[in-house]
Amino acid sequence: MRILVFGTTYCKDEHDFCLAQQWVTLHRALNLDCDLLLVDSASPFSVAKLGTSVVQFGDNIGHLARNGRDGWGRAFCAGLQWAIDRDYDFVVHVEGDSLLRLPVVPICEHMSRHDLWAFVCGVNGTKFREFAWVETGVMFFTVSYVRDSNFVERYDWPDGESKRYPHTPEAVVYHMLVQDGVLNVAPIRTMRDDRKVLAVDNVMNYDWISHATPEVYDAFVARSMPVAA
């Protein structure tokens, strides 16, 4: 079973670069048999120094939530295409500014046993409760599904205007999966910490975190690293 784990990155400062380093460190420790890829939108900090494969765009086209174009979608689709072109069996997206403490191999094996083509999570932790969204920060797909469904072409990242709130990428992906009949909700405890509820003493209540403070990320990594035998 060949698995690609990839993350989308834009490291605008040292904090973002440190988080990308933690992303690499944690995945290297938890996912020894997987390949890692970072898809970077012209960060001022060189993610190539992190020692993973890198897709490097020559520009940064911005983010829909900040009046830019669909830079996230461009990077996300590039990661999916990388997996298609190299004949991986599974592709796992974990955003480069987020951390997942679960090994991905058992999750992909579960998908294989139960013939699941996509495994996603609901959105938790946003300022307002959102419906008909998936958490785009952590998603699992079989590469055959991504390829055969023309997922990249259908997502159509250049059409950013159609993906403005409330028709966000989270909503677009949700409706694509529903349309294809492959929406399966993974029992992964997520927290997109927009309301700042995460703290050092409660962070391990979650399996995936994003938008957290540096001290919370530090605690999450330290406690998630495998214990040497």
ROVO-741829 format. One record per residue: residue in three letters; x, y, z of N, C-alpha, C, O in turn. Coordinates in pm, whole numbers, plus 50000, padded with zeros to 5 digits. Layout:
N
 residu  n.px  n.py  n.pz ca.px ca.py ca.pz  c.px  c.py  c.pz  o.px  o.py  o.pz
    ALA     X     Y     Z     X     Y     Z     X     Y     Z     X     Y     Z
...
END
This chain:
229
 residu  n.px  n.py  n.pz ca.px ca.py ca.pz  c.px  c.py  c.pz  o.px  o.py  o.pz
    MET 50085 49881 50000 50000 50000 50000 50089 50124 50000 50167 50146 50092
    ARG 50076 50204 49897 50155 50326 49885 50068 50447 49923 49961 50469 49867
    ILE 50118 50523 50020 50042 50635 50075 50123 50763 50065 50240 50766 50103
    LEU 50061 50867 50015 50119 51000 50014 50047 51087 50116 49925 51097 50116
    VAL 50124 51149 50205 50071 51249 50297 50123 51384 50250 50245 51403 50240
    PHE 50034 51478 50221 50080 51608 50175 50012 51720 50252 49901 51706 50303
    GLY 50084 51833 50257 50030 51950 50324 50050 52073 50238 50150 52086 50168
    THR 49955 52164 50244 49965 52293 50175 50025 52395 50271 49984 52403 50387
    THR 50123 52473 50224 50192 52565 50314 50207 52704 50253 50216 52721 50131
    TYR 50208 52801 50342 50259 52935 50314 50317 52986 50445 50243 53023 50536
    CYS 50449 52989 50455 50515 53027 50579 50553 53175 50572 50657 53211 50516
    LYS 50468 53258 50627 50488 53403 50618 50584 53454 50725 50637 53564 50713
    ASP 50606 53372 50832 50692 53415 50941 50753 53293 51008 50728 53179 50968
    GLU 50834 53317 51111 50905 53209 51179 50808 53113 51249 50835 52993 51257
    HIS 50698 53165 51298 50598 53079 51362 50543 52977 51263 50534 52859 51294
    ASP 50507 53023 51144 50455 52932 51042 50560 52830 51001 50529 52713 50981
    PHE 50686 52875 50989 50793 52784 50950 50816 52678 51058 50839 52561 51027
    CYS 50811 52720 51184 50825 52624 51295 50713 52521 51292 50737 52403 51318
    LEU 50592 52565 51261 50479 52473 51254 50497 52374 51140 50465 52256 51155
    ALA 50548 52421 51026 50577 52329 50916 50684 52227 50956 50676 52111 50917
    GLN 50783 52271 51033 50883 52178 51083 50819 52073 51173 50852 51955 51165
    GLN 50727 52116 51258 50657 52022 51346 50572 51924 51265 50563 51806 51300
    TRP 50511 51972 51158 50434 51886 51068 50522 51774 51015 50484 51657 51019
    VAL 50640 51810 50966 50733 51710 50911 50780 51616 51021 50781 51494 51001
    THR 50819 51669 51134 50869 51587 51245 50767 51484 51289 50801 51367 51307
    LEU 50643 51526 51305 50540 51436 51354 50507 51328 51251 50492 51211 51286
    HIS 50495 51368 51124 50462 51267 51021 50577 51169 51000 50554 51051 50975
    ARG 50699 51216 51009 50813 51125 50996 50813 51022 51108 50850 50907 51088
    ALA 50772 51064 51227 50772 50973 51340 50654 50875 51337 50668 50759 51375
    LEU 50539 50922 51290 50417 50841 51296 50392 50760 51169 50325 50657 51172
    ASN 50447 50808 51058 50412 50750 50927 50538 50711 50850 50566 50764 50742
    LEU 50612 50618 50907 50742 50580 50852 50732 50525 50711 50824 50543 50631
    ASP 50623 50458 50680 50609 50393 50550 50539 50479 50446 50503 50430 50339
    CYS 50518 50605 50477 50448 50695 50385 50545 50798 50327 50647 50830 50389
    ASP 50514 50848 50209 50589 50957 50150 50526 51090 50190 50404 51100 50204
    LEU 50610 51192 50207 50564 51324 50248 50588 51426 50137 50687 51419 50064
    LEU 50496 51519 50125 50505 51624 50025 50450 51754 50083 50346 51754 50149
    LEU 50520 51864 50059 50469 51996 50091 50444 52071 49961 50529 52072 49871
    VAL 50327 52135 49951 50292 52216 49835 50291 52360 49882 50203 52402 49957
    ASP 50389 52436 49837 50416 52568 49895 50389 52680 49796 50427 52673 49679
    SER 50323 52784 49846 50288 52900 49763 50386 53014 49784 50351 53119 49838
    ALA 50512 52991 49741 50615 53096 49741 50636 53158 49879 50634 53280 49894
    SER 50655 53073 49979 50682 53124 50113 50813 53200 50118 50908 53164 50047
    PRO 50821 53306 50199 50950 53373 50219 51049 53288 50298 51169 53316 50296
    PHE 51000 53185 50367 51086 53089 50435 51091 52962 50351 50986 52914 50308
    SER 51208 52908 50328 51226 52796 50236 51184 52663 50299 51254 52611 50386
    VAL 51072 52610 50256 51029 52481 50308 51113 52368 50251 51109 52256 50302
    ALA 51191 52396 50146 51280 52293 50092 51383 52249 50196 51435 52138 50190
    LYS 51412 52336 50292 51507 52303 50397 51454 52196 50492 51529 52141 50572
    LEU 51324 52167 50484 51264 52069 50576 51289 51926 50533 51258 51833 50607
    GLY 51343 51906 50413 51387 51774 50372 51281 51683 50318 51299 51561 50316
    THR 51169 51737 50273 51065 51656 50209 51059 51693 50061 51121 51790 50017
    SER 50984 51614 49985 50954 51656 49849 50871 51785 49854 50789 51803 49945
    VAL 50892 51872 49759 50824 52002 49760 50775 52035 49619 50849 52022 49521
    VAL 50649 52076 49610 50599 52144 49491 50601 52292 49523 50532 52336 49615
    GLN 50678 52370 49450 50695 52511 49480 50633 52597 49369 50683 52599 49256
    PHE 50526 52667 49403 50470 52763 49309 50558 52888 49306 50618 52925 49407
    GLY 50564 52952 49193 50646 53071 49180 50579 53197 49229 50638 53305 49224
    ASP 50455 53184 49276 50382 53301 49323 50284 53259 49432 50267 53140 49460
    ASN 50222 53357 49492 50119 53334 49593 49995 53410 49547 49993 53533 49545
    ILE 49892 53335 49509 49773 53401 49454 49671 53436 49560 49561 53482 49529
    GLY 49707 53414 49687 49621 53458 49796 49525 53352 49846 49540 53234 49817
    HIS 49427 53397 49921 49331 53309 49987 49192 53372 49973 49177 53493 49986
    LEU 49094 53288 49949 48958 53339 49928 48906 53419 50047 48834 53517 50030
    ALA 48943 53376 50168 48893 53444 50287 48959 53581 50308 48914 53659 50392
    ARG 49065 53608 50231 49134 53737 50245 49137 53811 50112 49234 53879 50078
    ASN 49029 53795 50037 49010 53867 49910 49112 53829 49803 49135 53906 49710
    GLY 49171 53710 49816 49261 53661 49712 49189 53561 49622 49067 53552 49622
    ARG 49269 53488 49545 49215 53381 49464 49221 53251 49546 49259 53253 49663
    ASP 49184 53140 49484 49178 53014 49558 49315 52948 49563 49338 52842 49504
    GLY 49406 53014 49636 49540 52958 49651 49540 52825 49722 49618 52736 49688
    TRP 49452 52811 49822 49442 52682 49890 49400 52574 49790 49460 52466 49787
    GLY 49300 52602 49709 49252 52503 49614 49357 52465 49511 49369 52349 49474
    ARG 49434 52563 49465 49541 52534 49370 49642 52436 49433 49681 52338 49370
    ALA 49683 52464 49556 49781 52378 49623 49723 52239 49653 49790 52138 49635
    PHE 49599 52237 49697 49533 52110 49727 49525 52023 49602 49555 51903 49607
    CYS 49484 52081 49492 49472 52005 49368 49608 51958 49318 49619 51850 49260
    ALA 49712 52039 49339 49847 51998 49300 49892 51875 49377 49957 51787 49321
    GLY 49858 51869 49505 49892 51750 49584 49818 51626 49537 49876 51518 49529
    LEU 49689 51642 49505 49612 51530 49452 49670 51483 49319 49680 51363 49294
    GLN 49707 51578 49235 49761 51541 49104 49895 51470 49118 49924 51377 49043
    TRP 49975 51512 49212 50103 51445 49240 50078 51298 49272 50148 51210 49221
    ALA 49979 51271 49355 49947 51132 49392 49897 51052 49273 49933 50935 49257
    ILE 49816 51114 49188 49767 51046 49067 49882 51012 48974 49893 50899 48926
    ASP 49967 51110 48949 50074 51093 48851 50176 50987 48895 50246 50930 48811
    ARG 50184 50961 49025 50284 50867 49076 50222 50737 49127 50287 50659 49196
    ASP 50097 50716 49093 50028 50589 49117 50026 50546 49264 50049 50430 49296
    TYR 49999 50642 49352 49978 50606 49492 49843 50537 49507 49755 50551 49422
    ASP 49828 50464 49617 49700 50400 49647 49609 50493 49727 49488 50497 49705
    PHE 49669 50566 49821 49594 50660 49905 49666 50793 49907 49789 50799 49898
    VAL 49588 50899 49920 49643 51032 49937 49574 51095 50058 49452 51096 50068
    VAL 49656 51147 50148 49607 51205 50274 49648 51352 50277 49767 51384 50265
    HIS 49551 51439 50292 49581 51581 50302 49573 51625 50447 49468 51613 50510
    VAL 49684 51675 50499 49688 51737 50632 49753 51873 50612 49872 51882 50583
    GLU 49675 51979 50626 49728 52112 50598 49857 52137 50674 49875 52091 50787
    GLY 49948 52213 50610 50078 52238 50670 50074 52325 50793 50172 52331 50867
    ASP 49963 52393 50818 49948 52470 50941 49856 52399 51039 49788 52462 51120
    SER 49854 52266 51030 49776 52185 51123 49855 52060 51158 49951 52026 51089
    LEU 49814 51993 51264 49885 51873 51309 49786 51760 51337 49679 51782 51393
    LEU 49824 51639 51296 49745 51518 51317 49830 51421 51396 49943 51392 51357
    ARG 49777 51370 51508 49856 51280 51591 49826 51133 51567 49881 51047 51636
    LEU 49740 51102 51470 49706 50963 51441 49791 50912 51325 49805 50982 51225
    PRO 49848 50791 51336 49913 50731 51220 49810 50710 51109 49696 50670 51137
    VAL 49849 50736 50987 49751 50728 50879 49736 50588 50821 49633 50558 50761
    VAL 49835 50502 50837 49827 50369 50778 49705 50291 50829 49633 50235 50746
    PRO 49680 50283 50959 49561 50211 51005 49430 50268 50949 49335 50194 50924
    ILE 49426 50398 50930 49305 50460 50874 49287 50418 50729 49176 50385 50686
    CYS 49395 50419 50653 49387 50377 50513 49354 50228 50503 49280 50188 50413
    GLU 49407 50147 50593 49374 50004 50594 49226 49983 50624 49162 49897 50565
    HIS 49171 50063 50716 49028 50058 50745 48947 50094 50621 48847 50029 50592
    MET 48989 50195 50550 48920 50234 50428 48923 50121 50326 48823 50093 50259
    SER 49037 50056 50314 49050 49947 50219 48960 49830 50254 48895 49773 50167
    ARG 48956 49795 50382 48874 49681 50426 48726 49707 50403 48651 49616 50369
    HIS 48684 49831 50421 48542 49865 50414 48504 49934 50283 48393 49984 50269
    ASP 48595 49935 50187 48568 49990 50055 48520 50135 50063 48421 50172 50000
    LEU 48592 50215 50141 48561 50357 50154 48654 50436 50063 48775 50417 50067
    TRP 48599 50522 49982 48679 50598 49887 48721 50734 49941 48819 50792 49895
    ALA 48647 50784 50038 48680 50912 50099 48645 50905 50247 48542 50847 50285
    PHE 48730 50963 50330 48709 50965 50475 48738 51107 50520 48851 51154 50509
    VAL 48638 51175 50572 48651 51316 50606 48588 51343 50742 48527 51254 50802
    CYS 48603 51465 50790 48552 51504 50921 48463 51626 50909 48475 51705 50815
    GLY 48373 51641 51005 48296 51764 51014 48382 51876 51071 48488 51851 51128
    VAL 48335 51998 51054 48408 52115 51101 48372 52144 51246 48254 52149 51282
    ASN 48475 52161 51329 48455 52189 51470 48546 52305 51512 48665 52306 51480
    GLY 48489 52402 51583 48571 52508 51641 48564 52642 51572 48629 52737 51616
    THR 48486 52653 51463 48473 52782 51396 48388 52878 51481 48316 52835 51571
    LYS 48399 53006 51452 48327 53105 51531 48177 53087 51520 48103 53111 51616
    PHE 48130 53045 51403 47988 53020 51382 47972 52875 51340 48057 52822 51268
    ARG 47866 52810 51381 47842 52671 51345 47808 52662 51197 47716 52728 51149
    GLU 47884 52580 51125 47865 52565 50981 47803 52429 50951 47834 52329 51016
    PHE 47717 52426 50851 47652 52302 50810 47690 52272 50665 47723 52361 50588
    ALA 47685 52144 50631 47718 52099 50495 47860 52142 50456 47884 52184 50342
    TRP 47952 52132 50551 48094 52155 50527 48170 52028 50566 48122 51949 50648
    VAL 48288 52009 50506 48384 51911 50557 48508 51987 50603 48536 52097 50556
    GLU 48581 51927 50696 48707 51986 50742 48814 51959 50636 48869 51849 50630
    THR 48842 52059 50555 48937 52040 50446 49081 52028 50495 49169 51994 50417
    GLY 49104 52056 50622 49240 52047 50675 49290 51906 50695 49411 51885 50707
    VAL 49199 51808 50698 49242 51669 50713 49142 51581 50636 49025 51571 50673
    MET 49190 51518 50527 49104 51438 50442 49182 51318 50387 49302 51328 50360
    PHE 49113 51206 50372 49171 51082 50321 49094 51040 50195 48971 51040 50193
    PHE 49169 51004 50089 49106 50960 49965 49181 50839 49908 49302 50826 49926
    THR 49109 50752 49840 49177 50659 49752 49211 50735 49624 49132 50815 49574
    VAL 49329 50709 49573 49373 50779 49453 49289 50738 49332 49266 50818 49242
    SER 49244 50614 49332 49159 50571 49221 49030 50653 49215 48983 50686 49107
    TYR 48973 50685 49331 48853 50770 49332 48884 50909 49280 48811 50963 49197
    VAL 48993 50968 49328 49029 51103 49285 49050 51107 49134 49006 51200 49067
    ARG 49117 51005 49083 49144 51000 48939 49017 50974 48858 48985 51048 48765
    ASP 48944 50869 48894 48830 50826 48812 48712 50921 48819 48630 50926 48727
    SER 48702 50997 48927 48592 51093 48940 48625 51230 48881 48543 51321 48883
    ASN 48748 51244 48829 48793 51374 48778 48781 51483 48886 48736 51594 48859
    PHE 48822 51447 49005 48804 51535 49121 48871 51670 49100 48812 51775 49127
    VAL 48995 51667 49051 49070 51792 49035 49000 51884 48934 48983 52003 48959
    GLU 48961 51828 48821 48894 51909 48719 48761 51962 48769 48725 52077 48741
    ARG 48688 51881 48842 48556 51924 48890 48567 52029 49000 48483 52118 49009
    TYR 48669 52018 49083 48686 52121 49186 48712 52257 49121 48662 52359 49169
    ASP 48790 52259 49014 48806 52378 48930 48854 52498 49012 48784 52598 49025
    TRP 48975 52486 49067 49024 52592 49154 49033 52729 49087 49018 52830 49156
    PRO 49058 52740 48954 49064 52877 48897 48934 52956 48912 48936 53079 48909
    ASP 48822 52885 48930 48695 52954 48948 48676 52987 49096 48595 52926 49164
    GLY 48752 53084 49143 48746 53119 49284 48623 53198 49323 48578 53191 49437
    GLU 48567 53274 49230 48453 53357 49264 48334 53275 49311 48256 53320 49395
    SER 48319 53153 49257 48207 53069 49298 48229 53005 49434 48140 52938 49486
    LYS 48347 53025 49494 48380 52961 49621 48389 53061 49736 48447 53031 49840
    ARG 48332 53177 49719 48326 53274 49829 48222 53229 49932 48129 53155 49901
    TYR 48242 53275 50055 48149 53238 50162 48005 53274 50123 47983 53384 50071
    PRO 47906 53187 50145 47915 53060 50218 47947 52939 50130 47949 52826 50180
    HIS 47973 52961 50001 48004 52850 49911 48155 52826 49909 48219 52828 49804
    THR 48209 52803 50028 48353 52791 50048 48406 52658 49994 48328 52570 49960
    PRO 48540 52643 49986 48594 52512 49950 48542 52400 50038 48520 52288 49991
    GLU 48521 52428 50166 48465 52325 50256 48327 52279 50210 48295 52161 50218
    ALA 48248 52373 50161 48115 52338 50110 48123 52271 49974 48050 52176 49946
    VAL 48214 52319 49888 48229 52260 49755 48270 52114 49765 48211 52028 49699
    VAL 48370 52085 49848 48415 51946 49864 48304 51861 49924 48282 51747 49881
    TYR 48233 51914 50023 48120 51841 50082 48021 51799 49974 47982 51683 49967
    HIS 47980 51891 49892 47877 51861 49791 47931 51767 49683 47855 51686 49629
    MET 48059 51777 49651 48117 51682 49555 48111 51539 49610 48077 51446 49538
    LEU 48146 51524 49736 48146 51390 49796 48003 51336 49809 47980 51216 49789
    VAL 47910 51423 49843 47770 51380 49851 47720 51339 49713 47656 51235 49698
    GLN 47751 51418 49613 47709 51386 49477 47764 51251 49432 47695 51176 49362
    ASP 47887 51221 49471 47949 51095 49431 47910 50978 49521 47944 50864 49491
    GLY 47839 51006 49629 47797 50900 49720 47910 50842 49801 47906 50724 49836
    VAL 48013 50922 49831 48130 50870 49901 48159 50946 50030 48269 50937 50084
    LEU 48062 51021 50081 48084 51098 50204 48080 51004 50323 47973 50955 50361
    ASN 48194 50978 50383 48205 50894 50502 48276 50975 50611 48384 51031 50587
    VAL 48216 50981 50728 48267 51065 50836 48360 50983 50924 48320 50881 50979
    ALA 48483 51028 50936 48584 50959 51016 48570 50998 51163 48539 51113 51193
    PRO 48594 50904 51255 48586 50935 51398 48714 51002 51448 48777 50955 51542
    ILE 48749 51112 51383 48868 51189 51420 48821 51315 51492 48737 51389 51440
    ARG 48876 51338 51610 48835 51454 51691 48915 51576 51645 49036 51585 51667
    THR 48846 51669 51581 48912 51785 51522 48880 51912 51601 48776 51923 51665
    MET 48974 52007 51594 48949 52138 51653 49022 52245 51573 49144 52257 51578
    ARG 48943 52322 51498 48993 52441 51431 48972 52554 51532 48861 52603 51547
    ASP 49077 52594 51599 49064 52669 51723 49041 52819 51702 49118 52902 51751
    ASP 48936 52853 51629 48905 52993 51605 48853 53062 51731 48862 53184 51744
    ARG 48798 52985 51823 48742 53044 51946 48838 53032 52062 48804 53067 52175
    LYS 48958 52983 52035 49066 52974 52135 49023 52900 52261 49030 52953 52372
    VAL 48979 52778 52240 48945 52691 52352 49057 52594 52385 49056 52532 52492
    LEU 49153 52579 52294 49262 52485 52318 49362 52542 52417 49396 52660 52415
    ALA 49409 52453 52504 49513 52488 52601 49604 52367 52618 49573 52257 52574
    VAL 49717 52390 52682 49813 52282 52702 49751 52164 52776 49785 52049 52749
    ASP 49659 52192 52869 49604 52084 52950 49485 52013 52887 49436 51915 52943
    ASN 49435 52060 52771 49322 51988 52709 49347 51949 52564 49261 51888 52500
    VAL 49464 51982 52511 49487 51961 52368 49483 51814 52328 49449 51782 52214
    MET 49516 51725 52419 49517 51583 52384 49377 51522 52382 49361 51402 52361
    ASN 49275 51604 52403 49137 51559 52381 49106 51553 52231 48999 51506 52191
    TYR 49199 51599 52150 49176 51609 52005 49284 51533 51928 49396 51515 51977
    ASP 49248 51489 51807 49341 51416 51722 49404 51506 51615 49514 51479 51568
    TRP 49334 51611 51579 49383 51706 51477 49352 51846 51526 49242 51874 51572
    ILE 49453 51935 51516 49433 52072 51561 49487 52170 51457 49580 52141 51383
    SER 49425 52287 51455 49469 52395 51367 49431 52527 51433 49345 52532 51521
    HIS 49498 52636 51389 49472 52771 51438 49500 52782 51589 49440 52865 51657
    ALA 49591 52700 51639 49624 52700 51781 49742 52793 51809 49802 52848 51716
    THR 49774 52810 51936 49888 52893 51977 50015 52809 51977 50007 52686 51983
    PRO 50133 52872 51970 50257 52796 51966 50276 52701 52083 50322 52588 52064
    GLU 50240 52744 52203 50259 52655 52318 50167 52534 52312 50203 52427 52361
    VAL 50051 52548 52253 49960 52435 52236 50016 52338 52133 50013 52216 52154
    TYR 50067 52391 52021 50129 52304 51922 50247 52229 51982 50263 52109 51959
    ASP 50329 52298 52060 50446 52234 52122 50403 52116 52210 50463 52008 52204
    ALA 50302 52138 52292 50254 52032 52380 50197 51916 52301 50219 51800 52335
    PHE 50124 51946 52195 50063 51844 52113 50169 51755 52048 50156 51632 52047
    VAL 50274 51816 51995 50381 51738 51933 50455 51655 52035 50478 51536 52013
    ALA 50492 51716 52147 50569 51644 52248 50495 51521 52299 50558 51418 52323
    ARG 50365 51530 52316 50288 51420 52372 50243 51321 52266 50195 51212 52299
    SER 50259 51356 52138 50215 51267 52030 50327 51183 51972 50302 51088 51898
    MET 50450 51216 52006 50564 51142 51951 50566 51000 52006 50540 50979 52124
    PRO 50596 50902 51920 50602 50763 51967 50707 50748 52077 50811 50814 52076
    VAL 50677 50661 52171 50771 50633 52280 50866 50522 52235 50822 50416 52192
    ALA 50995 50547 52246 51094 50447 52204 51083 50322 52290 51067 50330 52412
    ALA 51092 50207 52223 51082 50080 52297 51206 50059 52384 51216 49958 52454
END
